[in-house]
Amino acid sequence: VQLVESGGGLVQPGGSLTLSCAASGFTFSNELMSWYRQTPGKEREWVASITSTGGSTYNPDSVKGRFTISRDNAKNTVYLQMSSLKPVDTAVYYCNKPRSPSYWGQGTQVTVSS
């Protein structure tokens, strides 16, 4: 199983960024997928989930209206579109397959700074 995130980088406050997570080694279309983020010294924080068909998405209040999760089951890829980014969104972002056995990607750094 592999989850490979990409698309991180440096963005100015108020800007946008889209992360991608390419999945392999399991039946992607059967699985709910999630995104998390983590900053040094803090616990990993959930930021988005999407059901296997893409029919339902979920976000915590901290990012609701700014972060949108989507997926392309034909490409085995899940995306995280982030807009109106703030410095507090600076973190390493991780893709996650929650259902046991759970898997994590290696993470991609997002830095929001002027």
KABELMO-V932438 format. One record per residue. N is the residue number from 0. RES is the residue in one letter. D_FIRST is the distance of its C-alpha to the first C-alpha in Angstrom with 2 decimals. Layout:
[[N:RES:D_FIRST] [N:RES:D_FIRST]]
This chain:
[[0:V:0.00] [1:Q:3.78] [2:L:6.93] [3:V:10.01] [4:E:13.37] [5:S:16.64] [6:G:20.25] [7:G:21.56] [8:G:24.99] [9:L:28.57] [10:V:30.37] [11:Q:33.84] [12:P:34.65] [13:G:34.90] [14:G:32.52] [15:S:29.35] [16:L:25.84] [17:T:22.81] [18:L:19.26] [19:S:16.32] [20:C:12.61] [21:A:10.69] [22:A:7.54] [23:S:5.62] [24:G:4.13] [25:F:6.32] [26:T:9.98] [27:F:10.37] [28:S:14.11] [29:N:14.22] [30:E:12.94] [31:L:15.10] [32:M:13.79] [33:S:15.56] [34:W:16.71] [35:Y:18.23] [36:R:20.39] [37:Q:21.89] [38:T:25.03] [39:P:26.28] [40:G:27.82] [41:K:26.61] [42:E:24.08] [43:R:21.08] [44:E:22.51] [45:W:21.09] [46:V:22.18] [47:A:20.87] [48:S:19.11] [49:I:19.05] [50:T:19.05] [51:S:17.03] [52:T:19.95] [53:G:20.85] [54:G:24.14] [55:S:24.25] [56:T:23.40] [57:Y:24.21] [58:N:25.27] [59:P:27.23] [60:D:30.79] [61:S:30.16] [62:V:28.41] [63:K:29.63] [64:G:31.31] [65:R:29.74] [66:F:25.96] [67:T:24.59] [68:I:21.06] [69:S:20.34] [70:R:17.74] [71:D:17.78] [72:N:15.97] [73:A:17.18] [74:K:15.36] [75:N:12.14] [76:T:13.46] [77:V:14.94] [78:Y:17.97] [79:L:20.25] [80:Q:23.82] [81:M:25.97] [82:S:29.73] [83:S:32.78] [84:L:30.83] [85:K:32.55] [86:P:32.48] [87:V:31.10] [88:D:27.90] [89:T:27.22] [90:A:23.98] [91:V:20.46] [92:Y:18.40] [93:Y:14.89] [94:C:12.54] [95:N:11.42] [96:K:10.06] [97:P:12.96] [98:R:13.04] [99:S:12.39] [100:P:10.04] [101:S:9.93] [102:Y:7.62] [103:W:9.43] [104:G:9.71] [105:Q:12.28] [106:G:15.05] [107:T:17.82] [108:Q:21.47] [109:V:23.98] [110:T:27.59] [111:V:30.43] [112:S:33.69] [113:S:36.91]]
